[in-house]
Amino acid sequence: MILIPARMGSTRFPQKVLADIGGVPMVVRTAQQVATVDDVMVATDDVRVMEVCHGYNIPSVLTSSTHKSGTDRIHEAVTLLGLAPDTLIINVQADEPFIEPAIITQLKNRLEALQKAHAPFIMASCYNTINDETAQDPNRVKVILDHHENAIYFSRSPIPFNRSGAASYFGHLGLYGFDVRSLGAFCQLSDAPIEDIEKLEQLRAIYHALPIAMVKVTSTAFGIDTAEDLERAKAIFLH
């Protein structure tokens, strides 16, 4: 199942999830974009989002307004839905109306492989290759990997430090997959100092020595983080 956390009270962009993109609310655009891959449900803290989703025949569930992160929100959603511990969940942010369905499929395939291998903790995400200029942007999170394609560390700084002049940089895409059991385990972990320093919740798993399997993908999608991003998205849908 694909769960889309949709919080109305964004501090940088209030009511962003309902922003109009070519006549369709953003959260609906995102849900429609990924609906070919798996069942989709929106987890929100506001009945207005539920009403909009209902108008487009998109299932939704009402969750608390006090969650610290989207991961906590989808954990409440799977609890309310009573999903089985082995159910695979993919967290897609509501502000990703251009995310390629093929990427979701790749992530789902990795999760299924981990499940088939009886991995004790199942968590996965995606990355792609980025250029040196993009690596300098603190808003673009970087990741370094071990030889099993598991994450070693995530940072807003360009990592690894390019002392040799031969470094390649990998950018993290903010998609996460879990099974329900591992999602619950993750949400019960204590916050990590590095998580609070970098403001990256996935570092909680790294800090507690839990593996995050990474999937290399190719993507041209972008999230809607600012009013400028929204105008860019509108222009794309107009064409």
C-alpha positions as semicolon CSV with decimal commas, in nm:
position;residue;x (nm);y (nm);z (nm)
1;M;0,000;0,000;0,000
2;I;0,110;0,357;-0,074
3;L;0,041;0,603;0,206
4;I;0,063;0,977;0,146
5;P;0,101;1,190;0,461
6;A;-0,069;1,525;0,402
7;R;-0,034;1,791;0,673
8;M;-0,222;2,117;0,625
9;G;-0,009;2,326;0,863
10;S;0,315;2,351;0,664
11;T;0,520;2,632;0,815
12;R;0,697;2,725;0,490
13;F;0,395;2,684;0,262
14;P;0,059;2,678;0,448
15;Q;-0,211;2,455;0,295
16;K;0,040;2,344;0,034
17;V;-0,116;2,000;-0,007
18;L;-0,433;2,158;-0,151
19;A;-0,251;2,400;-0,382
20;D;-0,404;2,404;-0,729
21;I;-0,197;2,247;-1,007
22;G;-0,374;2,266;-1,340
23;G;-0,716;2,253;-1,177
24;V;-0,638;1,959;-0,946
25;P;-0,522;1,979;-0,581
26;M;-0,158;1,879;-0,527
27;V;-0,228;1,581;-0,300
28;V;-0,472;1,447;-0,558
29;R;-0,217;1,489;-0,837
30;T;0,033;1,290;-0,633
31;A;-0,215;1,014;-0,548
32;Q;-0,323;0,981;-0,909
33;Q;0,040;0,969;-1,023
34;V;0,121;0,660;-0,815
35;A;-0,215;0,482;-0,818
36;T;-0,109;0,251;-1,101
37;V;0,151;0,086;-0,875
38;D;-0,051;-0,007;-0,566
39;D;-0,349;0,087;-0,350
40;V;-0,323;0,448;-0,233
41;M;-0,449;0,617;0,082
42;V;-0,396;0,972;0,213
43;A;-0,322;1,015;0,585
44;T;-0,411;1,368;0,688
45;D;-0,472;1,585;0,993
46;D;-0,753;1,791;0,838
47;V;-1,107;1,706;0,731
48;R;-1,076;1,952;0,440
49;V;-0,815;1,726;0,283
50;M;-1,041;1,426;0,340
51;E;-1,330;1,604;0,169
52;V;-1,115;1,690;-0,132
53;C;-0,987;1,332;-0,157
54;H;-1,342;1,199;-0,132
55;G;-1,439;1,416;-0,429
56;Y;-1,176;1,236;-0,637
57;N;-1,254;0,887;-0,498
58;I;-0,922;0,871;-0,313
59;P;-0,939;0,692;0,025
60;S;-0,817;0,887;0,326
61;V;-0,783;0,851;0,702
62;L;-0,782;1,121;0,969
63;T;-0,477;1,129;1,196
64;S;-0,349;1,347;1,478
65;S;-0,231;1,705;1,418
66;T;0,060;1,665;1,661
67;H;0,287;1,428;1,469
68;K;0,650;1,532;1,436
69;S;0,695;1,369;1,096
70;G;0,515;1,206;0,806
71;T;0,654;0,871;0,918
72;D;0,477;0,905;1,252
73;R;0,160;0,999;1,066
74;I;0,162;0,690;0,846
75;H;0,236;0,475;1,152
76;E;-0,085;0,601;1,312
77;A;-0,266;0,535;0,984
78;V;-0,155;0,171;0,960
79;T;-0,255;0,126;1,324
80;L;-0,601;0,271;1,260
81;L;-0,636;0,051;0,952
82;G;-0,529;-0,260;1,144
83;L;-0,283;-0,369;0,876
84;A;-0,097;-0,698;0,922
85;P;0,266;-0,679;1,043
86;D;0,401;-0,807;0,710
87;T;0,212;-0,554;0,495
88;L;0,449;-0,345;0,285
89;I;0,403;0,031;0,308
90;I;0,552;0,299;0,083
91;N;0,555;0,658;0,209
92;V;0,519;0,910;-0,076
93;Q;0,522;1,279;0,015
94;A;0,211;1,475;-0,084
95;D;0,420;1,737;-0,264
96;E;0,557;1,494;-0,527
97;P;0,309;1,516;-0,817
98;F;0,579;1,427;-1,071
99;I;0,727;1,120;-0,901
100;E;0,770;0,845;-1,158
101;P;0,562;0,529;-1,097
102;A;0,860;0,322;-1,213
103;I;1,057;0,442;-0,911
104;I;0,780;0,331;-0,676
105;T;0,785;-0,008;-0,848
106;Q;1,164;-0,037;-0,802
107;L;1,130;0,045;-0,433
108;K;0,847;-0,204;-0,393
109;N;1,058;-0,474;-0,561
110;R;1,344;-0,411;-0,316
111;L;1,106;-0,435;-0,022
112;E;0,968;-0,764;-0,151
113;A;1,321;-0,900;-0,191
114;L;1,406;-0,805;0,169
115;Q;1,088;-0,971;0,287
116;K;1,163;-1,285;0,088
117;A;1,510;-1,296;0,247
118;H;1,348;-1,273;0,594
119;A;1,535;-0,952;0,680
120;P;1,484;-0,875;1,051
121;F;1,431;-0,503;0,978
122;I;1,281;-0,383;0,650
123;M;1,334;-0,020;0,551
124;A;1,429;0,106;0,206
125;S;1,465;0,430;0,015
126;C;1,599;0,566;-0,317
127;Y;1,891;0,766;-0,452
128;N;2,026;0,894;-0,780
129;T;2,351;1,037;-0,910
130;I;2,384;1,416;-0,883
131;N;2,646;1,659;-1,011
132;D;2,898;1,855;-0,806
133;E;2,692;2,176;-0,812
134;T;2,377;2,006;-0,686
135;A;2,580;1,836;-0,412
136;Q;2,661;2,178;-0,264
137;D;2,293;2,255;-0,205
138;P;2,203;2,188;0,162
139;N;1,840;2,135;0,062
140;R;1,945;1,834;-0,147
141;V;2,027;1,553;0,093
142;K;2,326;1,335;0,007
143;V;2,385;0,970;0,096
144;I;2,686;0,740;0,098
145;L;2,652;0,362;0,070
146;D;2,822;0,042;0,172
147;H;2,891;-0,245;-0,069
148;H;2,549;-0,397;0,007
149;E;2,376;-0,079;-0,115
150;N;2,277;0,011;0,240
151;A;2,305;0,368;0,361
152;I;2,608;0,457;0,573
153;Y;2,514;0,820;0,631
154;F;2,290;1,101;0,506
155;S;2,389;1,466;0,518
156;R;2,302;1,811;0,391
157;S;2,675;1,860;0,338
158;P;2,845;1,718;0,028
159;I;2,965;1,371;0,127
160;P;3,213;1,217;0,087
161;F;3,462;1,504;0,114
162;N;3,623;1,521;-0,229
163;R;3,990;1,523;-0,128
164;S;4,101;1,302;-0,418
165;G;3,900;1,491;-0,677
166;A;3,732;1,169;-0,791
167;A;3,418;1,159;-0,577
168;S;3,072;1,081;-0,708
169;Y;2,772;1,221;-0,526
170;F;2,442;1,051;-0,463
171;G;2,125;1,244;-0,385
172;H;1,857;1,101;-0,161
173;L;1,496;1,088;-0,280
174;G;1,252;1,120;0,007
175;L;1,061;0,798;-0,051
176;Y;1,054;0,535;0,222
177;G;0,931;0,180;0,234
178;F;0,878;-0,042;0,538
179;D;0,684;-0,342;0,644
180;V;0,434;-0,253;0,916
181;R;0,637;-0,427;1,186
182;S;0,956;-0,234;1,102
183;L;0,765;0,093;1,070
184;G;0,643;0,046;1,426
185;A;0,994;-0,039;1,545
186;F;1,134;0,274;1,378
187;C;0,873;0,502;1,534
188;Q;0,951;0,362;1,880
189;L;1,322;0,449;1,856
190;S;1,451;0,740;2,058
191;D;1,552;1,051;1,865
192;A;1,916;1,059;1,764
193;P;2,154;1,353;1,821
194;I;2,262;1,343;1,455
195;E;1,896;1,346;1,349
196;D;1,836;1,671;1,535
197;I;2,160;1,827;1,409
198;E;2,100;1,752;1,040
199;K;1,718;1,765;1,066
200;L;1,695;1,429;0,887
201;E;1,475;1,170;1,055
202;Q;1,623;0,875;0,861
203;L;1,943;0,922;1,063
204;R;1,752;0,776;1,357
205;A;1,780;0,432;1,197
206;I;2,151;0,480;1,121
207;Y;2,218;0,591;1,479
208;H;2,047;0,279;1,614
209;A;2,240;0,052;1,371
210;L;1,937;-0,044;1,164
211;P;1,992;-0,088;0,788
212;I;1,830;0,129;0,523
213;A;1,843;-0,051;0,189
214;M;1,894;0,194;-0,098
215;V;1,769;0,162;-0,456
216;K;1,944;0,348;-0,740
217;V;1,692;0,517;-0,969
218;T;1,674;0,773;-1,248
219;S;1,437;1,061;-1,183
220;T;1,363;1,410;-1,309
221;A;1,084;1,468;-1,056
222;F;1,090;1,758;-0,812
223;G;0,897;1,830;-0,495
224;I;0,687;2,141;-0,440
225;D;0,865;2,317;-0,153
226;T;0,816;2,683;-0,246
227;A;0,579;2,914;-0,433
228;E;0,835;2,916;-0,716
229;D;0,819;2,536;-0,737
230;L;0,441;2,560;-0,758
231;E;0,457;2,803;-1,050
232;R;0,701;2,570;-1,225
233;A;0,463;2,277;-1,173
234;K;0,168;2,476;-1,305
235;A;0,363;2,566;-1,617
236;I;0,441;2,198;-1,681
237;F;0,075;2,096;-1,657
238;L;-0,027;2,381;-1,887
239;H;0,187;2,227;-2,159
